[in-house]
């Protein structure tokens, strides 16, 4: 069991290193790492809430919600929640869908590193920047602009 936990935690470290390297190569902005962090915190919270509800016989967090949070980038938090809380680690049907959500998420992240994916992502980020600045002004826009800058040295 320890090897499995170690392998899962290694995947989180690999993701963090990959996101840093992706930024360094100019494919993704730092905001993507922030999104993964917040999605992971939300996922961990959902797992802890579900575990507590399971113990107390209360309303549970639907499995689809747990899977959606993993799919949207919260899978590192889901992994930590599963092993730290000992929750959802044995149900095979849940684990199969969970693995699938990770594969889809990582596949989409990998797609951002293709020429077409990078072009679409860059255009989308610039469009979001423009919209935020036009809606909220330069104060909030300046913060977002810093987080959405692609590495200019590449």
Secondary structure per residue as TSV (DSSP state, phi and psi in degrees):
chain	resnum	aa	ss	phi	psi
A	1	X	-	360.0	-38.2
A	2	X	H	-60.7	-37.9
A	3	X	H	-64.7	-37.7
A	4	X	H	-65.0	-45.6
A	5	X	H	-61.0	-44.1
A	6	X	H	-61.9	-40.6
A	7	X	H	-63.5	-43.9
A	8	X	H	-64.1	-45.1
A	9	X	H	-64.2	-33.4
A	10	X	H	-63.1	-35.2
A	11	X	H	-65.1	-32.6
A	12	X	H	-68.8	-42.8
A	13	X	H	-63.6	-40.8
A	14	X	H	-62.3	-40.4
A	15	X	H	-62.3	-47.7
A	16	X	H	-60.6	-44.7
A	17	X	H	-64.9	-39.9
A	18	X	H	-64.9	-39.8
A	19	X	H	-65.7	-40.3
A	20	X	H	-63.8	-44.4
A	21	X	H	-66.2	-37.8
A	22	X	H	-62.6	-40.2
A	23	X	H	-65.0	-44.9
A	24	X	H	-59.4	-36.2
A	25	X	H	-80.0	-8.8
A	26	X	T	88.8	12.9
A	27	X	S	-83.6	-36.7
A	28	X	S	-133.3	150.8
A	29	X	-	-87.8	166.2
A	30	X	H	-60.2	-25.4
A	31	X	H	-56.8	-31.6
A	32	X	H	-63.0	-40.3
A	33	X	H	-64.8	-37.8
A	34	X	H	-64.8	-39.7
A	35	X	H	-62.4	-45.5
A	36	X	H	-61.2	-40.3
A	37	X	H	-63.2	-50.4
A	38	X	H	-65.3	-40.8
A	39	X	H	-63.3	-36.1
A	40	X	H	-68.6	-40.0
A	41	X	H	-63.1	-41.9
A	42	X	H	-64.2	-43.9
A	43	X	H	-61.7	-44.7
A	44	X	H	-60.8	-42.8
A	45	X	H	-59.1	-44.1
A	46	X	H	-62.5	-40.4
A	47	X	H	-65.6	-41.7
A	48	X	H	-68.0	-38.2
A	49	X	H	-63.9	-42.9
A	50	X	H	-66.4	-39.8
A	51	X	H	-63.0	-44.7
A	52	X	H	-63.0	-42.5
A	53	X	H	-64.2	-38.3
A	54	X	H	-63.3	-41.6
A	55	X	H	-66.0	-37.3
A	56	X	H	-95.6	1.4
A	57	X	T	67.8	30.1
A	58	X	-	-99.1	-177.6
A	59	X	-	-60.4	132.2
A	60	X	-	-97.2	156.6
A	61	X	-	-75.0	126.3
A	62	X	-	-59.7	143.6
A	63	X	H	-59.4	-35.1
A	64	X	H	-61.2	-34.5
A	65	X	H	-67.2	-41.9
A	66	X	H	-62.8	-42.0
A	67	X	H	-67.7	-40.1
A	68	X	H	-63.7	-40.4
A	69	X	H	-64.1	-36.2
A	70	X	I	-68.8	-43.6
A	71	X	I	-60.9	-36.5
A	72	X	I	-83.3	15.1
A	73	X	I	109.1	0.1
A	74	X	I	-91.3	11.4
A	75	X	H	-62.2	-31.2
A	76	X	H	-62.2	-41.7
A	77	X	H	-66.9	-33.3
A	78	X	H	-65.6	-42.1
A	79	X	H	-62.0	-47.0
A	80	X	H	-62.5	-42.6
A	81	X	H	-62.3	-41.1
A	82	X	H	-62.9	-47.6
A	83	X	H	-85.3	-35.0
A	84	X	H	-72.0	-37.4
A	85	X	H	-93.8	-9.8
A	86	X	T	63.1	44.1
A	87	X	-	-124.1	132.3
A	88	X	S	63.5	33.7
A	89	X	S	-99.4	-10.1
A	90	X	S	-115.1	-20.2
A	91	X	-	-74.5	109.5
A	92	X	H	-62.2	-42.6
A	93	X	H	-63.6	-38.7
A	94	X	H	-64.6	-44.7
A	95	X	H	-63.3	-36.8
A	96	X	H	-65.2	-45.3
A	97	X	H	-66.5	-39.3
A	98	X	H	-59.5	-46.9
A	99	X	H	-58.1	-41.0
A	100	X	H	-63.5	-41.3
A	101	X	H	-63.1	-38.7
A	102	X	H	-65.0	-44.7
A	103	X	H	-61.0	-41.4
A	104	X	H	-64.9	-45.3
A	105	X	H	-61.3	-47.7
A	106	X	H	-67.6	-34.6
A	107	X	H	-63.8	-42.8
A	108	X	H	-65.5	-39.6
A	109	X	H	-63.2	-40.6
A	110	X	H	-65.4	-37.6
A	111	X	H	-60.8	-30.8
A	112	X	T	-62.1	-14.5
A	113	X	T	-98.8	6.6
A	114	X	S	-90.4	159.0
A	115	X	H	-56.1	-45.2
A	116	X	H	-67.6	-45.0
A	117	X	H	-61.7	-43.3
A	118	X	H	-63.7	-41.9
A	119	X	H	-62.9	-47.2
A	120	X	H	-62.9	-44.1
A	121	X	H	-65.0	-45.3
A	122	X	H	-58.7	-46.7
A	123	X	H	-62.0	-41.8
A	124	X	H	-63.9	-44.5
A	125	X	H	-62.5	-42.2
A	126	X	H	-66.5	-37.4
A	127	X	H	-64.2	-42.3
A	128	X	H	-63.5	-43.0
A	129	X	H	-56.0	-48.6
A	130	X	H	-60.5	-45.1
A	131	X	H	-63.0	-44.5
A	132	X	H	-63.1	-45.7
A	133	X	H	-63.1	-41.4
A	134	X	H	-69.1	-28.9
A	135	X	H	-87.5	-38.6
A	136	X	H	-116.7	-2.4
A	137	X	H	84.6	-176.6
A	138	X	H	-76.2	-21.9
A	139	X	H	-62.9	-59.5
A	140	X	H	-70.7	-37.9
A	141	X	H	-58.2	-37.2
A	142	X	H	-64.8	-40.0
A	143	X	H	-64.1	-47.2
A	144	X	H	-63.2	-39.4
A	145	X	H	-60.1	-38.7
A	146	X	H	-65.8	-41.5
A	147	X	H	-73.8	-20.0
A	148	X	T	-105.2	8.7
A	149	X	-	-73.0	133.6
A	150	X	-	-84.8	150.5
A	151	X	-	-58.0	115.3
A	152	X	T	-75.2	-14.1
A	153	X	T	-77.9	-5.1
A	154	X	-	-106.4	360.0
